[in-house]
Amino acid sequence: MDVIVPCPASTVPVMSEPERDDDGRRWYAVYTQLHRELRAQTQLQNQYYHVYLPKRRKTVRHARKLKTVLAPFFPRYLFITLDPTIDQWRNVNSTFGVCALVMAGERPHPIPQGVVEAMIAATDSAGLLSFAQNLKIGERVRLLAGPFADRLGTLDRIDDNGRVRVLLEIMGGPVPVQLPRGHVIAA
């Protein structure tokens, strides 16, 4: 049996004045219940909406063990395409796992054009949002997964096999760490 968790109205983000809507479909942000992004995605897809949930690898520490899991890139948010003049967008607010569409006044607030499309273009074959294409040797990077997750380092090398070498400052000196390319982003 599923438990429905209501979202307080004060936690739903409200944007400023809406952009002018085109006649076609646009991307909109959906604010979900805590840790219910996948549930909301499935329910919205069952209603025939086009949904995009950007994901990343995240290292979770529990009981002295490290585990890498897939997590939403933007916790509690996913993106949906719709045309508010044609689609019954109020149905989105009553979907399991959804708190509400991000609104501007009494209408859904569209995401600026090109933002979600750029994220979709940066999604790799595994469905993970990856900005690793823009990495340059010598720049500061943040590690996303592994025992050194959330640490900053300097990108030392990028090879053709999808691996990078990052120099971390540990115990007073640079220590090289080899990682998959998708486990680092520019800091």
VENNOR-V996374 format. One record per pair of residues at least 6 apart in sequence whose ideal C-beta (glycine too) atoms are under 7 Angstrom apart, sorted by the first residue. I is the first residue (numbers start at 1). GAP is how many residues later the second one is. D is the distance in Angstrom with one decimal. If there is no record, write none. Layout:
[[I/GAP/D] [I/GAP/D]]
//
This chain:
[[2/94/6.7] [5/28/5.3] [7/26/6.1] [7/92/3.4] [7/93/7.0] [12/19/5.5] [12/87/5.6] [12/88/4.6] [13/18/6.2] [13/89/5.4] [14/89/5.8] [15/87/5.9] [15/88/7.0] [15/89/4.5] [15/94/4.1] [16/88/6.4] [17/87/6.0] [18/86/3.7] [18/87/6.6] [18/89/5.6] [18/91/5.2] [18/92/6.9] [19/91/5.5] [21/63/6.6] [21/89/6.4] [24/59/6.5] [25/56/4.6] [25/57/6.1] [25/58/4.9] [26/55/6.8] [26/84/4.1] [27/52/5.1] [27/54/5.7] [27/83/6.7] [27/84/4.3] [27/89/4.2] [28/51/6.9] [28/52/5.5] [28/54/6.2] [28/73/5.7] [28/74/6.8] [28/80/4.8] [28/82/5.9] [28/83/6.4] [29/48/5.5] [29/50/6.0] [29/73/4.2] [29/82/6.1] [30/10/6.6] [30/47/6.8] [30/48/5.2] [30/49/7.0] [30/50/5.4] [30/62/6.4] [30/68/5.8] [30/71/5.7] [31/45/6.1] [31/46/6.3] [31/68/4.7] [31/69/5.5] [31/71/5.9] [32/8/4.5] [32/44/5.2] [32/45/6.8] [32/46/6.3] [32/65/5.5] [32/66/5.7] [32/67/6.2] [33/64/5.5] [33/66/5.8] [34/42/6.5] [36/61/3.8] [37/16/5.8] [37/35/4.7] [37/39/6.9] [37/41/5.6] [39/57/6.0] [39/58/3.7] [40/38/6.3] [40/55/6.3] [40/57/3.3] [40/58/4.8] [41/10/5.1] [41/12/4.9] [41/37/5.7] [43/52/4.8] [43/53/4.8] [43/54/5.9] [44/7/4.8] [44/36/6.0] [44/48/6.9] [44/51/5.9] [45/6/5.5] [47/44/6.9] [47/48/6.9] [49/31/5.2] [49/33/6.6] [50/30/6.9] [50/31/4.4] [51/27/6.0] [51/29/5.3] [52/26/6.8] [52/27/4.5] [52/64/6.2] [52/68/6.3] [53/19/6.1] [53/25/4.4] [54/18/7.0] [54/19/3.9] [54/20/6.6] [54/65/5.4] [54/75/4.2] [55/15/5.0] [55/16/6.7] [55/17/6.1] [55/18/6.1] [55/72/6.2] [55/73/5.4] [55/74/6.4] [56/15/6.0] [56/17/4.9] [56/72/6.0] [56/73/5.8] [56/88/6.2] [57/11/5.4] [57/13/6.5] [57/71/6.5] [57/87/5.9] [57/88/4.4] [57/125/6.8] [57/126/6.4] [58/11/5.7] [58/13/3.9] [58/87/6.7] [59/7/5.7] [59/9/5.4] [59/86/4.7] [59/87/5.9] [59/90/4.0] [60/7/5.1] [60/9/5.6] [66/81/5.9] [68/77/4.9] [73/56/4.9] [79/32/6.7] [79/37/5.1] [80/12/6.7] [82/7/5.5] [84/23/6.1] [84/24/5.6] [89/12/6.4] [89/19/5.7] [92/6/6.1] [92/9/5.5] [93/7/5.0] [93/8/6.3] [101/7/4.5] [102/6/7.0] [102/7/5.3] [103/6/5.9] [119/10/6.0] [122/7/5.9] [122/8/6.0] [122/9/5.7] [123/6/5.7] [124/6/4.5] [124/58/6.4] [128/54/6.0] [130/52/4.8] [131/54/5.2] [131/55/6.7] [132/49/4.3] [132/50/5.7] [132/52/6.6] [134/52/6.4] [135/6/6.7] [135/20/5.8] [135/23/6.4] [135/49/7.0] [135/51/6.3] [137/18/5.6] [137/19/6.9] [137/20/6.8] [137/21/6.6] [138/16/6.6] [138/17/6.5] [139/16/5.6] [139/47/6.1] [140/12/5.8] [140/14/6.2] [140/47/4.1] [141/12/5.9] [141/14/5.0] [141/25/6.0] [141/43/4.4] [141/44/6.5] [141/45/6.0] [141/46/5.6] [142/8/6.7] [142/10/5.7] [142/42/6.8] [142/43/5.6] [142/45/4.6] [143/6/5.6] [143/7/6.8] [143/8/5.2] [143/10/6.6] [143/23/6.8] [143/36/6.7] [143/40/6.2] [143/41/5.7] [144/39/5.1] [144/40/6.5] [144/41/6.3] [145/38/4.6] [146/33/6.5] [146/37/6.4] [148/20/6.2] [148/29/6.4] [151/17/5.9] [152/35/5.4] [153/13/4.1] [153/14/5.6] [153/15/4.3] [154/12/6.8] [154/13/4.7] [155/9/6.3] [155/11/5.9] [156/9/4.5] [156/10/6.3] [156/11/5.0] [156/20/6.4] [157/7/6.7] [157/8/4.1] [158/6/5.2] [158/23/7.0] [162/18/6.0] [162/19/4.9] [163/15/5.7] [163/16/6.8] [163/17/6.2] [163/18/6.6] [164/15/5.6] [164/17/5.3] [164/20/5.8] [165/11/5.3] [165/13/5.5] [166/11/5.1] [166/13/6.3] [166/18/6.3] [167/7/4.1] [167/8/6.9] [167/9/5.8] [168/7/5.2] [168/9/5.6]]
//
